[in-house]
Amino acid sequence: MSKRTITSRLRPVLAAVAMLATGTGAALAAGEAPHIERQTWSFAGPFGHYDPAQLQRGFKVYREVCSACHGISLVAFRNLEEPGGPLFSEEAARQIASEYTVIDGPNADGEMFERPGRLSDRFPSPYPNEEAARAAQGGAYPPDLSLMAKARAAHRGFPWFVFDVFTQYQEQGPDYIHALLTGYEEPPEGAEVPPGMYYNKSFLAGHLLAMPAPLSDDQVEYTDGTPATVDQYSRDVAAFLMWTAEPKLDERKQMGFKAMLFMVVFAGALYFTKRKLWDGIAH
């Protein structure tokens, strides 16, 4: 095959790569794809793990600020005490559950009734249904946050997503939640913000959203000396929501490490067995 033929066949591929790179750069320059700053997380990388103290702080922020509008309906109270999570004591988790009201039933009369939550219950939604949520929020629907750290990942453009495959970068979701919560600012000159909407430089869908800035400095009291700032609140609640979306992350990474170690040992044993076998045949 001639050099000219190879070049002609590669030309469409090279053109496509160039279009991807150029298009991504143009989109970023035009502000269509907001830049999401990459953060440092204790659970990042193949050996990362959750920080229970941070998860407890994040739960506190969620409970005191976010839970008025957003549920975590896939999370059970018992999960708060399980390994790999916030590691509340059983007594603390039971107390937290008892402070929530759960609808149960029917009873002997065929009626539903309310009771304090138990460890086996899941966190109740702040609204009985989507219609009630929209009515309370002026038509906007506050989504459930259980899986938000996975559902709202801000995927990076070319060529960065190629590198992410090799570095095992999987923290786009927490990065985006942190960026969103810290991204409220005055709109740029010429930008129109309709009544009831707020400008956020990090919001992926047009920078305008119906949720006002939920956090402010000194809003939630931390008792462990951690700075009570919007940045820290955002970081902690993003880590907590990563845990609600992937509660078995620590276990999965430990299992992956054991599997890798087994493969290394197995490959080494196979190599030396084969070498010994060939040496015996040679002699």
C-alpha positions as YAML, in Angstrom:
chain: A
units: angstrom
residues:
- id: 1
  name: MET
  ca: [0.00, 0.00, 0.00]
- id: 2
  name: SER
  ca: [1.47, 3.33, -1.07]
- id: 3
  name: LYS
  ca: [2.12, 6.22, 1.27]
- id: 4
  name: ARG
  ca: [-0.39, 8.34, -0.67]
- id: 5
  name: THR
  ca: [-3.10, 5.69, -0.18]
- id: 6
  name: ILE
  ca: [-2.47, 5.48, 3.58]
- id: 7
  name: THR
  ca: [-2.58, 9.25, 3.87]
- id: 8
  name: SER
  ca: [-5.84, 9.49, 1.95]
- id: 9
  name: ARG
  ca: [-7.46, 6.86, 4.18]
- id: 10
  name: LEU
  ca: [-6.30, 8.55, 7.38]
- id: 11
  name: ARG
  ca: [-7.42, 12.01, 6.28]
- id: 12
  name: PRO
  ca: [-11.11, 11.57, 7.33]
- id: 13
  name: VAL
  ca: [-10.06, 10.23, 10.74]
- id: 14
  name: LEU
  ca: [-7.67, 13.12, 11.33]
- id: 15
  name: ALA
  ca: [-10.33, 15.58, 10.22]
- id: 16
  name: ALA
  ca: [-12.85, 14.10, 12.68]
- id: 17
  name: VAL
  ca: [-10.37, 14.34, 15.54]
- id: 18
  name: ALA
  ca: [-9.62, 17.94, 14.62]
- id: 19
  name: MET
  ca: [-13.34, 18.76, 14.52]
- id: 20
  name: LEU
  ca: [-13.85, 17.24, 17.97]
- id: 21
  name: ALA
  ca: [-11.00, 19.21, 19.45]
- id: 22
  name: THR
  ca: [-11.95, 22.44, 17.70]
- id: 23
  name: GLY
  ca: [-15.64, 22.06, 18.47]
- id: 24
  name: THR
  ca: [-14.98, 21.42, 22.13]
- id: 25
  name: GLY
  ca: [-12.73, 24.44, 22.36]
- id: 26
  name: ALA
  ca: [-15.29, 26.63, 20.60]
- id: 27
  name: ALA
  ca: [-18.08, 25.47, 22.90]
- id: 28
  name: LEU
  ca: [-16.04, 26.22, 25.96]
- id: 29
  name: ALA
  ca: [-15.07, 29.61, 24.61]
- id: 30
  name: ALA
  ca: [-18.72, 30.43, 23.89]
- id: 31
  name: GLY
  ca: [-19.74, 29.48, 27.40]
- id: 32
  name: GLU
  ca: [-21.98, 26.63, 26.23]
- id: 33
  name: ALA
  ca: [-20.08, 24.10, 28.32]
- id: 34
  name: PRO
  ca: [-19.14, 25.66, 31.67]
- id: 35
  name: HIS
  ca: [-15.76, 24.79, 33.08]
- id: 36
  name: ILE
  ca: [-16.11, 22.49, 36.07]
- id: 37
  name: GLU
  ca: [-13.11, 22.72, 38.36]
- id: 38
  name: ARG
  ca: [-11.65, 19.37, 39.34]
- id: 39
  name: GLN
  ca: [-11.65, 18.93, 43.12]
- id: 40
  name: THR
  ca: [-9.66, 16.75, 45.49]
- id: 41
  name: TRP
  ca: [-11.67, 13.96, 47.12]
- id: 42
  name: SER
  ca: [-10.67, 11.35, 49.69]
- id: 43
  name: PHE
  ca: [-12.57, 8.73, 47.64]
- id: 44
  name: ALA
  ca: [-10.78, 9.47, 44.36]
- id: 45
  name: GLY
  ca: [-8.51, 6.94, 42.66]
- id: 46
  name: PRO
  ca: [-8.27, 3.17, 42.99]
- id: 47
  name: PHE
  ca: [-7.26, 3.38, 46.68]
- id: 48
  name: GLY
  ca: [-9.63, 6.17, 47.69]
- id: 49
  name: HIS
  ca: [-12.21, 5.82, 50.46]
- id: 50
  name: TYR
  ca: [-14.93, 7.87, 52.08]
- id: 51
  name: ASP
  ca: [-14.12, 10.08, 55.06]
- id: 52
  name: PRO
  ca: [-16.83, 9.31, 57.67]
- id: 53
  name: ALA
  ca: [-16.40, 12.72, 59.34]
- id: 54
  name: GLN
  ca: [-16.97, 14.48, 56.02]
- id: 55
  name: LEU
  ca: [-20.02, 12.31, 55.29]
- id: 56
  name: GLN
  ca: [-21.48, 13.19, 58.69]
- id: 57
  name: ARG
  ca: [-20.96, 16.89, 57.99]
- id: 58
  name: GLY
  ca: [-22.47, 16.46, 54.53]
- id: 59
  name: PHE
  ca: [-25.50, 14.74, 56.02]
- id: 60
  name: LYS
  ca: [-25.89, 17.65, 58.43]
- id: 61
  name: VAL
  ca: [-25.87, 20.12, 55.51]
- id: 62
  name: TYR
  ca: [-28.34, 17.98, 53.58]
- id: 63
  name: ARG
  ca: [-30.66, 17.63, 56.55]
- id: 64
  name: GLU
  ca: [-30.64, 21.29, 57.60]
- id: 65
  name: VAL
  ca: [-30.66, 22.85, 54.13]
- id: 66
  name: CYS
  ca: [-31.50, 20.46, 51.28]
- id: 67
  name: SER
  ca: [-34.05, 18.11, 52.82]
- id: 68
  name: ALA
  ca: [-36.79, 20.75, 52.89]
- id: 69
  name: CYS
  ca: [-37.12, 20.34, 49.12]
- id: 70
  name: HIS
  ca: [-35.08, 17.31, 48.06]
- id: 71
  name: GLY
  ca: [-35.47, 13.72, 49.19]
- id: 72
  name: ILE
  ca: [-33.02, 10.81, 49.32]
- id: 73
  name: SER
  ca: [-35.68, 8.14, 49.03]
- id: 74
  name: LEU
  ca: [-33.30, 5.31, 48.09]
- id: 75
  name: VAL
  ca: [-31.36, 5.63, 51.37]
- id: 76
  name: ALA
  ca: [-32.45, 3.78, 54.51]
- id: 77
  name: PHE
  ca: [-31.74, 5.03, 58.02]
- id: 78
  name: ARG
  ca: [-29.80, 1.84, 58.74]
- id: 79
  name: ASN
  ca: [-27.35, 2.77, 55.97]
- id: 80
  name: LEU
  ca: [-26.07, 5.60, 58.17]
- id: 81
  name: GLU
  ca: [-24.40, 3.08, 60.48]
- id: 82
  name: GLU
  ca: [-23.11, 0.61, 57.89]
- id: 83
  name: PRO
  ca: [-19.39, 0.22, 57.02]
- id: 84
  name: GLY
  ca: [-18.17, 2.47, 54.24]
- id: 85
  name: GLY
  ca: [-20.61, 5.25, 55.14]
- id: 86
  name: PRO
  ca: [-20.98, 8.04, 57.73]
- id: 87
  name: LEU
  ca: [-20.52, 5.45, 60.50]
- id: 88
  name: PHE
  ca: [-23.08, 6.87, 62.90]
- id: 89
  name: SER
  ca: [-23.57, 4.66, 65.93]
- id: 90
  name: GLU
  ca: [-26.68, 2.48, 65.97]
- id: 91
  name: GLU
  ca: [-28.14, 4.66, 68.72]
- id: 92
  name: ALA
  ca: [-27.49, 7.84, 66.70]
- id: 93
  name: ALA
  ca: [-28.99, 6.35, 63.54]
- id: 94
  name: ARG
  ca: [-32.02, 5.15, 65.49]
- id: 95
  name: GLN
  ca: [-32.46, 8.61, 66.98]
- id: 96
  name: ILE
  ca: [-32.24, 10.24, 63.55]
- id: 97
  name: ALA
  ca: [-34.86, 7.83, 62.21]
- id: 98
  name: SER
  ca: [-37.23, 8.57, 65.11]
- id: 99
  name: GLU
  ca: [-37.17, 12.28, 64.26]
- id: 100
  name: TYR
  ca: [-38.83, 11.59, 60.90]
- id: 101
  name: THR
  ca: [-42.49, 10.80, 60.35]
- id: 102
  name: VAL
  ca: [-43.27, 7.80, 58.16]
- id: 103
  name: ILE
  ca: [-46.65, 6.86, 56.67]
- id: 104
  name: ASP
  ca: [-47.47, 3.20, 57.34]
- id: 105
  name: GLY
  ca: [-50.43, 0.92, 57.07]
- id: 106
  name: PRO
  ca: [-53.08, 0.05, 56.48]
- id: 107
  name: ASN
  ca: [-54.07, -0.70, 60.06]
- id: 108
  name: ALA
  ca: [-56.87, -3.01, 61.22]
- id: 109
  name: ASP
  ca: [-59.41, -0.40, 60.10]
- id: 110
  name: GLY
  ca: [-57.90, -0.21, 56.63]
- id: 111
  name: GLU
  ca: [-56.47, 3.26, 57.18]
- id: 112
  name: MET
  ca: [-52.97, 4.60, 56.72]
- id: 113
  name: PHE
  ca: [-51.32, 6.13, 59.75]
- id: 114
  name: GLU
  ca: [-48.20, 8.05, 60.75]
- id: 115
  name: ARG
  ca: [-45.45, 6.80, 63.03]
- id: 116
  name: PRO
  ca: [-41.84, 7.66, 63.92]
- id: 117
  name: GLY
  ca: [-39.25, 6.27, 61.55]
- id: 118
  name: ARG
  ca: [-37.29, 3.09, 62.21]
- id: 119
  name: LEU
  ca: [-33.87, 1.93, 61.06]
- id: 120
  name: SER
  ca: [-35.49, -0.24, 58.39]
- id: 121
  name: ASP
  ca: [-37.33, 2.72, 56.85]
- id: 122
  name: ARG
  ca: [-36.06, 4.84, 54.00]
- id: 123
  name: PHE
  ca: [-35.86, 8.61, 54.24]
- id: 124
  name: PRO
  ca: [-39.34, 9.93, 53.45]
- id: 125
  name: SER
  ca: [-39.82, 12.43, 50.65]
- id: 126
  name: PRO
  ca: [-40.63, 16.00, 51.69]
- id: 127
  name: TYR
  ca: [-43.66, 15.86, 49.35]
- id: 128
  name: PRO
  ca: [-46.32, 13.15, 48.92]
- id: 129
  name: ASN
  ca: [-46.05, 13.26, 45.11]
- id: 130
  name: GLU
  ca: [-44.54, 15.19, 42.19]
- id: 131
  name: GLU
  ca: [-47.64, 17.35, 41.73]
- id: 132
  name: ALA
  ca: [-47.46, 18.54, 45.33]
- id: 133
  name: ALA
  ca: [-43.76, 19.28, 44.93]
- id: 134
  name: ARG
  ca: [-44.35, 21.36, 41.80]
- id: 135
  name: ALA
  ca: [-47.22, 23.22, 43.45]
- id: 136
  name: ALA
  ca: [-45.00, 24.12, 46.40]
- id: 137
  name: GLN
  ca: [-42.11, 25.22, 44.15]
- id: 138
  name: GLY
  ca: [-44.01, 27.35, 41.65]
- id: 139
  name: GLY
  ca: [-44.00, 24.66, 38.97]
- id: 140
  name: ALA
  ca: [-40.37, 23.58, 39.33]
- id: 141
  name: TYR
  ca: [-39.72, 19.99, 40.42]
- id: 142
  name: PRO
  ca: [-37.00, 19.48, 43.06]
- id: 143
  name: PRO
  ca: [-35.46, 16.12, 42.09]
- id: 144
  name: ASP
  ca: [-34.58, 13.32, 44.46]
- id: 145
  name: LEU
  ca: [-30.88, 13.48, 45.32]
- id: 146
  name: SER
  ca: [-30.20, 9.79, 45.99]
- id: 147
  name: LEU
  ca: [-28.40, 9.24, 42.66]
- id: 148
  name: MET
  ca: [-27.63, 12.85, 41.76]
- id: 149
  name: ALA
  ca: [-23.85, 12.44, 41.98]
- id: 150
  name: LYS
  ca: [-24.07, 9.87, 39.16]
- id: 151
  name: ALA
  ca: [-26.92, 11.41, 37.19]
- id: 152
  name: ARG
  ca: [-25.49, 14.92, 36.89]
- id: 153
  name: ALA
  ca: [-21.87, 14.22, 36.01]
- id: 154
  name: ALA
  ca: [-20.27, 17.00, 33.97]
- id: 155
  name: HIS
  ca: [-18.35, 14.96, 31.44]
- id: 156
  name: ARG
  ca: [-15.19, 16.59, 30.23]
- id: 157
  name: GLY
  ca: [-14.58, 17.17, 26.55]
- id: 158
  name: PHE
  ca: [-11.98, 15.80, 24.16]
- id: 159
  name: PRO
  ca: [-9.18, 14.95, 24.79]
- id: 160
  name: TRP
  ca: [-9.58, 14.92, 28.58]
- id: 161
  name: PHE
  ca: [-12.13, 12.09, 28.68]
- id: 162
  name: VAL
  ca: [-9.54, 9.86, 26.98]
- id: 163
  name: PHE
  ca: [-7.06, 10.50, 29.80]
- id: 164
  name: ASP
  ca: [-9.80, 9.92, 32.39]
- id: 165
  name: VAL
  ca: [-10.14, 6.32, 31.20]
- id: 166
  name: PHE
  ca: [-6.53, 5.63, 32.16]
- id: 167
  name: THR
  ca: [-6.50, 7.66, 35.39]
- id: 168
  name: GLN
  ca: [-9.84, 6.14, 36.52]
- id: 169
  name: TYR
  ca: [-11.25, 9.62, 37.11]
- id: 170
  name: GLN
  ca: [-14.85, 9.07, 38.23]
- id: 171
  name: GLU
  ca: [-15.57, 12.14, 40.34]
- id: 172
  name: GLN
  ca: [-17.29, 14.33, 37.74]
- id: 173
  name: GLY
  ca: [-20.56, 14.18, 39.70]
- id: 174
  name: PRO
  ca: [-19.25, 15.54, 43.02]
- id: 175
  name: ASP
  ca: [-17.20, 18.09, 41.08]
- id: 176
  name: TYR
  ca: [-20.35, 19.32, 39.38]
- id: 177
  name: ILE
  ca: [-22.43, 19.46, 42.59]
- id: 178
  name: HIS
  ca: [-19.69, 21.49, 44.27]
- id: 179
  name: ALA
  ca: [-19.41, 23.80, 41.25]
- id: 180
  name: LEU
  ca: [-23.18, 24.28, 41.10]
- id: 181
  name: LEU
  ca: [-23.54, 25.15, 44.78]
- id: 182
  name: THR
  ca: [-20.67, 27.64, 44.60]
- id: 183
  name: GLY
  ca: [-21.54, 28.95, 41.12]
- id: 184
  name: TYR
  ca: [-24.20, 31.54, 41.93]
- id: 185
  name: GLU
  ca: [-23.21, 35.04, 40.84]
- id: 186
  name: GLU
  ca: [-24.55, 38.18, 39.23]
- id: 187
  name: PRO
  ca: [-25.44, 37.56, 35.58]
- id: 188
  name: PRO
  ca: [-23.05, 38.99, 32.96]
- id: 189
  name: GLU
  ca: [-23.98, 42.18, 31.18]
- id: 190
  name: GLY
  ca: [-26.67, 41.56, 28.59]
- id: 191
  name: ALA
  ca: [-27.93, 38.30, 30.10]
- id: 192
  name: GLU
  ca: [-31.66, 38.20, 30.76]
- id: 193
  name: VAL
  ca: [-32.82, 36.46, 33.93]
- id: 194
  name: PRO
  ca: [-36.62, 35.94, 34.09]
- id: 195
  name: PRO
  ca: [-38.46, 36.45, 37.39]
- id: 196
  name: GLY
  ca: [-38.12, 33.44, 39.66]
- id: 197
  name: MET
  ca: [-34.90, 32.29, 37.97]
- id: 198
  name: TYR
  ca: [-31.30, 32.60, 39.16]
- id: 199
  name: TYR
  ca: [-28.00, 32.80, 37.30]
- id: 200
  name: ASN
  ca: [-25.43, 30.10, 37.97]
- id: 201
  name: LYS
  ca: [-22.25, 29.98, 35.92]
- id: 202
  name: SER
  ca: [-21.87, 26.21, 36.42]
- id: 203
  name: PHE
  ca: [-25.40, 25.08, 35.60]
- id: 204
  name: LEU
  ca: [-25.19, 22.92, 32.48]
- id: 205
  name: ALA
  ca: [-28.62, 23.76, 31.06]
- id: 206
  name: GLY
  ca: [-28.32, 27.41, 30.13]
- id: 207
  name: HIS
  ca: [-27.03, 28.89, 33.42]
- id: 208
  name: LEU
  ca: [-30.57, 29.65, 34.65]
- id: 209
  name: LEU
  ca: [-32.32, 27.57, 37.30]
- id: 210
  name: ALA
  ca: [-35.28, 27.98, 39.61]
- id: 211
  name: MET
  ca: [-33.38, 27.16, 42.82]
- id: 212
  name: PRO
  ca: [-31.95, 30.19, 44.63]
- id: 213
  name: ALA
  ca: [-28.53, 29.93, 46.24]
- id: 214
  name: PRO
  ca: [-29.20, 27.54, 49.14]
- id: 215
  name: LEU
  ca: [-26.00, 28.10, 51.12]
- id: 216
  name: SER
  ca: [-24.34, 30.98, 52.95]
- id: 217
  name: ASP
  ca: [-21.40, 31.21, 55.31]
- id: 218
  name: ASP
  ca: [-22.09, 30.23, 58.94]
- id: 219
  name: GLN
  ca: [-25.48, 28.78, 57.98]
- id: 220
  name: VAL
  ca: [-24.78, 25.29, 59.38]
- id: 221
  name: GLU
  ca: [-22.90, 24.89, 62.64]
- id: 222
  name: TYR
  ca: [-19.92, 22.55, 62.54]
- id: 223
  name: THR
  ca: [-18.74, 21.27, 65.91]
- id: 224
  name: ASP
  ca: [-15.43, 19.73, 64.77]
- id: 225
  name: GLY
  ca: [-13.67, 22.98, 63.90]
- id: 226
  name: THR
  ca: [-14.19, 22.65, 60.13]
- id: 227
  name: PRO
  ca: [-14.65, 26.07, 58.44]
- id: 228
  name: ALA
  ca: [-18.34, 26.96, 58.10]
- id: 229
  name: THR
  ca: [-18.12, 28.33, 54.57]
- id: 230
  name: VAL
  ca: [-20.13, 27.88, 51.39]
- id: 231
  name: ASP
  ca: [-17.17, 26.13, 49.77]
- id: 232
  name: GLN
  ca: [-16.82, 23.65, 52.64]
- id: 233
  name: TYR
  ca: [-20.58, 23.03, 52.89]
- id: 234
  name: SER
  ca: [-20.67, 22.37, 49.15]
- id: 235
  name: ARG
  ca: [-17.72, 20.01, 49.34]
- id: 236
  name: ASP
  ca: [-19.17, 18.05, 52.25]
- id: 237
  name: VAL
  ca: [-22.68, 17.66, 50.86]
- id: 238
  name: ALA
  ca: [-21.24, 16.67, 47.45]
- id: 239
  name: ALA
  ca: [-19.24, 13.91, 49.17]
- id: 240
  name: PHE
  ca: [-22.37, 12.80, 51.05]
- id: 241
  name: LEU
  ca: [-24.36, 12.62, 47.81]
- id: 242
  name: MET
  ca: [-21.56, 10.61, 46.21]
- id: 243
  name: TRP
  ca: [-22.02, 8.13, 49.04]
- id: 244
  name: THR
  ca: [-25.82, 7.99, 48.59]
- id: 245
  name: ALA
  ca: [-25.24, 7.28, 44.89]
- id: 246
  name: GLU
  ca: [-22.51, 4.68, 45.45]
- id: 247
  name: PRO
  ca: [-22.62, 3.43, 49.06]
- id: 248
  name: LYS
  ca: [-20.48, 0.36, 48.32]
- id: 249
  name: LEU
  ca: [-17.58, 2.29, 46.80]
- id: 250
  name: ASP
  ca: [-15.11, 1.39, 49.57]
- id: 251
  name: GLU
  ca: [-16.04, -2.29, 49.34]
- id: 252
  name: ARG
  ca: [-15.80, -2.26, 45.55]
- id: 253
  name: LYS
  ca: [-12.34, -0.72, 45.56]
- id: 254
  name: GLN
  ca: [-11.09, -3.15, 48.20]
- id: 255
  name: MET
  ca: [-12.39, -6.05, 46.13]
- id: 256
  name: GLY
  ca: [-10.77, -4.62, 43.02]
- id: 257
  name: PHE
  ca: [-7.43, -4.31, 44.81]
- id: 258
  name: LYS
  ca: [-7.64, -7.92, 46.00]
- id: 259
  name: ALA
  ca: [-8.48, -9.06, 42.48]
- id: 260
  name: MET
  ca: [-5.50, -7.16, 41.06]
- id: 261
  name: LEU
  ca: [-3.19, -8.61, 43.72]
- id: 262
  name: PHE
  ca: [-4.45, -12.11, 42.95]
- id: 263
  name: MET
  ca: [-3.82, -11.61, 39.23]
- id: 264
  name: VAL
  ca: [-0.26, -10.40, 39.88]
- id: 265
  name: VAL
  ca: [0.49, -13.38, 42.14]
- id: 266
  name: PHE
  ca: [-1.16, -15.78, 39.70]
- id: 267
  name: ALA
  ca: [0.79, -14.37, 36.75]
- id: 268
  name: GLY
  ca: [4.04, -14.64, 38.70]
- id: 269
  name: ALA
  ca: [3.35, -18.22, 39.74]
- id: 270
  name: LEU
  ca: [2.42, -19.14, 36.17]
- id: 271
  name: TYR
  ca: [5.60, -17.55, 34.82]
- id: 272
  name: PHE
  ca: [7.93, -19.36, 37.22]
- id: 273
  name: THR
  ca: [6.09, -22.69, 36.77]
- id: 274
  name: LYS
  ca: [6.40, -22.39, 32.99]
- id: 275
  name: ARG
  ca: [10.05, -21.41, 33.25]
- id: 276
  name: LYS
  ca: [10.81, -24.35, 35.54]
- id: 277
  name: LEU
  ca: [9.01, -26.68, 33.15]
- id: 278
  name: TRP
  ca: [10.98, -25.48, 30.15]
- id: 279
  name: ASP
  ca: [14.24, -25.68, 32.08]
- id: 280
  name: GLY
  ca: [13.45, -29.33, 32.89]
- id: 281
  name: ILE
  ca: [12.74, -30.11, 29.26]
- id: 282
  name: ALA
  ca: [15.92, -28.35, 28.13]
- id: 283
  name: HIS
  ca: [18.01, -30.49, 30.47]
...
